[in-house]
Amino acid sequence: MMKSLFFLCSTLLLSVATYLFFPSMANAAVSIDGTRIVYPAKASEITIKMVNKGNTPSLMQIWIDRGNPETQPYDSDVAFVITPPIVRIDPKNGQSVRLMFTGEKLPQDRETLFWFNALEIPPVSADQDKSSLQIAVRSRLKLFYRPAGLAGDAASAPNLVKWHIVPTAKGGYVLRGQNPTPYYVTYSKLNLQTSGQHYDLGNGMIAPLSSEEFSIKGMQSYSKGAQLIYRPMSDYGVGAENKTTVH
């Protein structure tokens, strides 16, 4: 009995550890339509479609959080209602969930960011080896609440960010992006070119009417007219590569 209990606990711990630290080891059978979700303020509800590309049924648990990835479904307290919060998707089939705004008071001069979570729980067959490892895979997408009447448009917002190279107190440099728009801007690629050197800054996001700093590892100096190569992400996916001058 104790041996069985120990094995069960070990299996659960290993599953959790694998899920938290090595998510790339687990391939999700269910895909979510789109790379982000936008909820227009005037919408009474929106639908999110999921497709099971696998060969077995999948059970999906859906919840939303405000930015803390450790938020659990039972303590999620956000501005949306999901129907249904748990859904079964048969193999090679799709299923939709509805998202409805509760009317919570949110800023009307800028977007508000939430996160849409979809936990895929794999099925367990009766003849499955008891020693096999079952891994629940979570997909997490940005969910933007977008008020009506915001100035400009989300698609052009990434091109309006002002970039500056700023020295730090420790002797290094950071790239500071100043977002003057009411939209969240997201980049899948940021690459700084200056003095014949290239610095890969990875990806990132800047909140509306805010600034964000990106560490420039290895930079000792820079020349005037540095160039930033960036690839923005929009409501429709990854955009075309672009270039701008850094001040």
PyMOL commands that set and color helices and strands:
alter all, ss='L'
color gray80, all
select helices_A, chain A and resi 2-21+23-25+73-75+157-160
alter helices_A, ss='H'
color red, helices_A
select strands_A, chain A and resi 30-32+36-40+46-52+58-65+80-83+86-89+93-101+112-121+137-146+162-167+173-179+185-194+197-206+210-215+227-234+237-238+242-245
alter strands_A, ss='S'
color yellow, strands_A
deselect
rebuild
show_as cartoon
